[in-house]
Each structure stands twice: as structure tokens, then as C-alpha cells.
Amino acid sequence: MKLSRFPMDNQTCRIALQSYAHAADEIIIMWDRYRQMELSEDITLSEFMLTKTTVGYCTANYSAGNHTCIYGEFQLNRQFQYYLVQTYIPTILIVILSWVSFWIDENAVPARITLGILTVLTMTSQSTVINQRLPRVSYIKVGESNLRACGIITPFSLCQVPSMLRSFCNCILKGKVPTIRRT
């Protein structure tokens, strides 16, 4: 399986039937001319949609003689909706929530820090849970690149904290204590 485009990938599964014990002069395997491959309507896959089936012959020559072979190929498209709801939408919402701190009052430093740390920790735990469910391969998948991008963007909301703390400390040193406005 090639999973570099996971979870937006297509897979082709091939099944071949061949007799290794009997050569072509003893047994010939062939498709029925009128009913080559029938698929039951009752069979469904939760993660894939079957889009195409093909059949053919794969007769092979070995040192023991010719052996007839037939094959069937199934083209499967992965259903993206589950990953959209379980992975993409939550991580994008976490990133949006992390940037809400820019609209919080500048004097509310604890609220900004709390929101920033909360979103970073949430993104970290979300990434851990999602990575445990993803197939393990040695290359980067599309789903992982989304998680990494969100994991990089989220901490940027904390980059404003040092400058705010400096401003806050300068106000205190000058004798100006910031006040919290009550509505």
C-alpha cells in the first residue's frame, strides 16, 4: 500500500488465482464469459468505497510448464469524511482558538498565557492520539503534514507574551499599575 496521500488515497488490491500443482495442459482456469465478477450489494466497507473492478489473465511460464492464472483488481477510494470530522476540523479549531488571544485585552496577561498554553497542550495531546491511529510508515503522510503545520502554528500565539510582559513590567516599574476595567 502507498500511504503518502493518506487519508485522501486510493488503493488497488489485486487477487490472483493460479494452480502451481497442475500445468496448463492439465487444468485451465478462466473467467466465465457472462459472469466474470459479481459483487454483493450487501457488502460494504466502512473506510473505503469500491469504485472499479477489472479482471484479466496472468498465465505464466515456469520451468515446470505453463500455468494458467486469472486475476481480479479492486480500485478502492478511502472515505475522507471520518478523517475530516475526527482530525482536520478539531486541529483547525484549536489553531483558531490559539489566535483568539490576540483579541483579548492586553492587560489580561494571565488569560492570554493560559489560553496559549492550553491550546499548545491540547494540540500536543490531539497529535499524539491521532498519530496512534495512523498507519506506521517511514515517510510523511498528508495527514501528518497537517498535524505538524498546526503544531507549529499554535505556539506562535505565545510569541506575543514576552513583549506583553515587558510592557506590563515597565508599567509597574513606572508606578502605573494597570487596572482591570469592569463593565
C-alpha positions, -999 to +999 in steps of 0.1 A: +000+000+000+011+035-008+001+058+020+018+091+011-016+107+003-033+091+034-062+098+042-070+110+007-056+080-010-067+053-035-057+017-032-056-011-058-060-046-044-052-075-067-061-111-062-047-138-085-058-175-087-033-199-101-026-236-098+010-243-091+005-281-089-011-285-123+002-271-156-020-256-183-022-290-202-039-305-170-061-276-158-072-243-174-085-216-152-107-190-169-134-164-163-170-172-171-177-152-203-210-138-190-204-135-152-168-126-147-171-110-113-201-104-092-201-082-061-228-084-035-247-052-028-248-062+009-211-060+014-198-026+023-165-013+037-166+013+064-134+031+053-134+026+015-156+029-015-152+003-043-151+023-075-138-001-101-132-038-107-112-053-135-105-089-144-078-105-166-055-133-173-019-137-160-007-170-174+029-176-165+057-198-179+077-217-154+104-244-158+077-270-150+055-256-178+027-231-185+003-224-156-030-206-162-039-177-139-067-153-136-068-121-115-093-095-103-084-059-093-104-037-070-100+000-070-107+014-036-111+051-026-107+060+011-137+078+026-124+111+038-153+123+059-142+104+091-108+120+090-123+154+082-145+153+113-121+135+137-088+151+127-088+182+104-117+202+119-106+198+155-070+207+148-080+238+127-103+249+155-075+246+180-053+268+158-081+293+155-087+292+193-050+298+199-051+330+179-081+344+198-055+356+224-047+385+201-082+399+207-081+395+245-074+428+264-037+435+265-038+439+303-052+403+307-018+387+306-027+356+327-057+349+304-035+351+273-008+329+288-034+304+300-051+303+266-018+299+247-005+271+270-039+253+269-040+253+231-004+241+228-011+212+253-044+204+236-027+203+202+001+181+215-023+156+230-045+157+199-015+149+178-004+120+200-039+104+198-042+109+161-007+095+154-015+064+173-044+057+149-025+064+117-007+036+099+030+035+106+052+040+076+087+055+071+076+085+050+054+116+058+017+113+050-007+142+041-025+138+075+008+141+094+018+172+075-015+189+086-008+179+122+027+192+120+017+225+105-010+230+132+015+220+158+040+247+145+014+275+141-003+271+175+028+281+197+032+313+177+003+328+198+026+326+228+053+347+210+034+378+220+037+370+257+073+382+263+066+417+247+034+420+268+052+410+300+079+436+293+052+463+288+034+451+319+067+452+340+076+486+326+042+500+337+047+486+372+082+500+375+070+534+364+044+532+391+015+528+368-005+498+379-027+485+351-063+484+361-089+460+351-120+477+336-153+464+349-183+466+328 
